[in-house]
């Protein structure tokens, strides 16, 4: 038992992994809005209680209630920004939120309401269990137990000891069961992701899933028009040097940050994948072979993303109408190989460059034509 607790205490958080996974599922915005709504809702509680006889009494307590409301609204704004909060910012959010909940419970005028308000710790505990380490869980539980103990003592003095003990015990158990259940769910989800089409580090598609989704993309847009399939292979310059000098954790954070950047600068229907250590794949369809605006946007965004690495890029395009509705893996293999060779050419030339290959003859397509009767 002690060994399991030690392992739980030392486990790293899931913040970057879960952030990447949510982004891959297109759920980041929903999560941000949900956290903002819940935080603003918690902030409205002490403000609303000012109009209730059960609310805080006295000038000091009423002023504190207004400060707590202001803090909650400010914390909600963190989750309304277009950029996902950093892990440090999220950690500060957790600590301040826990203190705000404790203060709200302690300044109320009705002991029953004060104890019941301790259930808000469980809402915060769910968020902590999904994204942060055991230390944050323990901090929130410690604050919750102290707060519930104080409010239960107040309730015992106002009502009876048995009622106060039952109410306090229920709130404490709630704050223990919720984070435990959430951590079990995250563990199951992590195991599922590791055996699925999602890259566990970045939350992007892996190579096999990239082929599958690109085939579906072509099938959905192959209407015999003049559109082009474009595949972009991107590698991060100096990535291995970053890993050697700053460690694997820093390298993983760089990959997560670049993955998020690629999601932001590509179109919604684009297929984005992570393969190898520092290589990323993007596929999409365009009305022209000139995808310079996309590539320039990608390179600029990557260069502006900490740790500000440059990128070498290889791009290949081919007419969409030349592909079957269900293109074979040989076609995509050949296109990815051509783009990869172009990428290495850009890298050997000094990096931070792009090489374009427009409408090359594809051997896989010629072979299929030759097989026709």
N, C-alpha and C positions, 0 to 999 in steps of 0.2 A: 504493500500500500504506500509506504513511504517513498519507494522508488518511483512509483507512478506519479505521485505528487511532485517529486523533483523533476521528472521528465516534463510534466505539464507546466511547471513553473519556468522551465528553461526553453520551452518551445518558442520559436520565433512567431511573430504575428503573421496574419494573412492579408495585411493591408494592400500591398502591391499586387499580390496574386489575385485577391478578390476584386480589386479595382480593375485589373485587366480582364477578368472573367466577366464582370458586369458590362464593361465596354464591348466585349465580344458579343454579348447577348443583346446589346442595344438598350440596356437597362440603367445606365449611369444616370441619365437625366431623371428618370422616374425615381430612383433612389434619392437623388439630391433633393428633388421637390418634396418627397415624403418626409425626409429628415427635417427639412426646413419647416414644413407644415406642422410636424409633431413638436418641434422646438418652439415655434410661435404659439402653438396651442397651449403648451405648458406655461409659456409666459403670460398668456391671457388669464390663467387661473388666479394668481395673486392679485392681478388688476381687478378682476371681477369680484373677488371676495371683499374688496374694499367697500362694496355696496351691501354686503351681507352682515348680519349680526354675528355670524360665525367667523368672520374674517378678522384680520389683525386689528388690535386696539392700540390706541396711543399714537402720538406723532412719530416716534422713532420707528415703530413697527410698520406703520403705514408708508413711511418714507422708504424703508427697506424693501417693502413689497414693490414699490415703483422702480427701485433700482434693479430688482430681480427681473421685472418685466422688461426693462430696458436692455439688460444683459441677454435675455433670451431672444429678443428681437435682433440684437446685434449678431448673436450666434447663428440665427436663422439666415441672415444675409450671407454668411460664409457659404452656405449650401445653395444659394441662389445665383452665385457667380457662374459664368460660363466655363470656368476651369475647375476641375475636380480638386478638392483640398489636398494639400500635402499631408503626409503621415504626422508630421509635427503639429500641423494646424489641427488635424483631427484629434490628436492627443490632448491639445489644449482645450478643444471643444468638450471632450469627455470630462476633464478635471473641473472646468468651470460649471458645466451642467450639473455635475454631482453636487457641488457646493450650493448651487442655486436651489436644487430640490431640497437639500437639507435645511436651508434657511427658510424656504417656504413652509416646510413642515413645522418649524420651531416658532414661527411668529404668529401662527393662527390662534384664534380665540377659542375654538371648539376642540377639545381633546380628541373626540372621535374623528373629526375631519383631519386633524394633524396626523394621527396614526394611519388613516386610510391613504393620505397623500404619499406615504412611503412606498406605495405601489409604483409610483413614477420611477423609482430606482430600477425596477425590473425592466421598464421600457429601455432605459439607458443601458442596462446590463446586456440586453439582447444585441444592441448595436456594438458594444464593446467586444462581446464574444465572437462576433462575426469578423471584426476587423483588427482587433488589438490583442496584446499579450495578456498573460495571466496576471501580471502586476496591475494592470488597469482594472481587471475584474476584481482582484482582491481589494484595491483601493475603494472602488465603488461599493463593494459589499461591506467593507469596514465602516465607511461613512453611513451606509444604510442601517447597519446594526446599531451604531451609536445613536443615530437620529431616532430610530424606532424605540430604542430603550428609553430615551428621555421622554418621548411623547407617550409611551406606554405607562411610565411612572405618573405623568400628569393625568392620564386617563384613569389610572387606579385611584388616585386621590379624588377625582371628580365622580367616578362611578363605583366600581368594585374591582378587586384584584383579579378575580377569575376572568372577568370579561376583558380586562386590559391584557392579561397574559395570553389569552386566546387570540385576540386581535393582533398583538405584537408578534406572536409566533407565526401566524398566518402570513404576515407581510415578510418576515424573515425567510420563511420557507419559499415564498414566491420569488424572492430575490436570489435564492440558491438554485431553484429548479429551472428557471428561465434561462440563465446563462449556460447551465449544464446541457439542456436540450439543444440550445443553439450551437454549442461547440460540437456536439455529436452530429448535428446536421451538416456543419461545415466539413467535418472529417469525412462523412459519407460523400458529400459533394466533391471533395478533393479526390477521393478514390475514383469516383465516377468520371471526373474530368481527365484524370491520368490515363484512363482506358478509353477515352473518346477521341474525337477529332480536334480537340482543343489543345494548343500548346500550353503546358502547365505554367510556364514562366510569364508569358506575355498575354495569354488569353486569346491570341490570334489563332487562325486555323493552322493545322500542320500541312505537310506537303500533299498527303493523300486527299485530305479534305479540300485543299486548294484545287486539285484536279477535278474533283467531283463538282464543286461549286462553280468552277469556270465552265465546265461542260453544261451545267444547268443554265448559266448565264448566256452562253452561246445559243442554246436551244430556245431560250425565251426571246432572243433578239434576232435570230436568223430568219429574216423575212425576205431574203433576196434583194435587200437594198444595198446601198453603197457604204455601209458602215464597216469599221475595221476593228478587229480584235487586237488589243495592245497588252503586252506583258512587260512588266518592269521588274528588273532584278536590282536590288539595292544592297550594298554592303557598307558597313561602317568602317571608315578609315581609323587606324590607330586603336581599334577596339581591343585587340589582344594586349597591346601595351597598357591600356587602361586596366585590364584585369590583372596583369602582372604587378603593376605599381600600386593599385588601390584596392585590390581584392575582388573576390567573386561577388560579394554583396553589391558593391558599387557597379560592377559590370551588369548584374541582373537589373538593377534599378535603371541603368542606361537603356537596356533593351525594353523594359516596360515603358519608359518615357517615350522612346522612339515609336513603339507600337501605338501608343496613344496619339502621338503626333500624326502618324500615317492615317489613323482613323479619322482624325479631324480634317485633314487636307484632301482626302479622297472623297469621291461621291458615295452616296448611301448604298448604291447597288454594287460598288466595286468589291472585288474579292481580295482580301488582304491576309497574308500568311507569314509565318516566321519559320525559317528552316535553318538548320545548322546553328552556329553561334551568333554570327553578326549579319546574316543575310535575311532579307525580306522580299516577298513576292507580292506584286499587285497586278491584277488583271481587270480590264474594263473594256467597253466598246465605245468607239468615237466615230464621228462623221468624217474625220480626216486622220491622216497619219502624223500630223503635226501635233504632238502632245507636249510641246515645250512648256506651255503654261503650267500643266500638272507637274512635270518633273522639276521645274524651277521652284514651284511652290513647295514640293517635297524637300528639296535640298535646303532651301532657306529655312524651313520649319525645323528640320533636323539640326542644322547648324545653330539655331537659336534655342534648342532644347538642351538643358544641362544633361551631361557634361560638355555640350557644344562640340560634338564630333562632326567631321565632314563625312560626305558619302560619295562613293563611286557608283555610277548608275549605268546599266545597260538596258536598252529599250528595243523591242522587236514588235513589228506590226504586220498584219496580214489581212487581206479582204475577208470579211465575215461570210460573204456569200460562197466562198470557196470551201467552207467547212460544212460537214454534215450536221444534221440536227443533234446527233449524239457523237461528238468527235471522239476519236480514239485517244488513248493515253499516249500513243506514239506521236501524234500531232503535237500535243502539249509538251511532251518530252523534248521534241526537237526545238520547239519555240523557246522553252526555258533554257535549253542548252545554248542556243544562239544568243539569247539575252545575257546569259552568264558569261560567255566568251567576250561579248562586248563590254560587260562590266569589268572583267579582268583586264581588258585592254585599257579601260579608263583608269584603273587602279595602277597598272604598270607605268602609265604615263605621268604618275605623280599623285593620283587621287584627286578627289573633289572635282571630278569631271563626268561628262556624260557621253556615251556613244550610242548612236541610233542606227538601227538596221531596218530599212523599210521594205516590206513586201519581198522577202527573200524566197527563192523557190524551195518549197518544202518537199523533202524526199518522201515523207510519209503520205502526202497527198498524191504524189506521182505513182507510188506503189499501189495505192488503192485504185487509181484510174487504170493501171496496167492489169489489175485483177478482174476488171469488168469484162464480161463476154462480148 
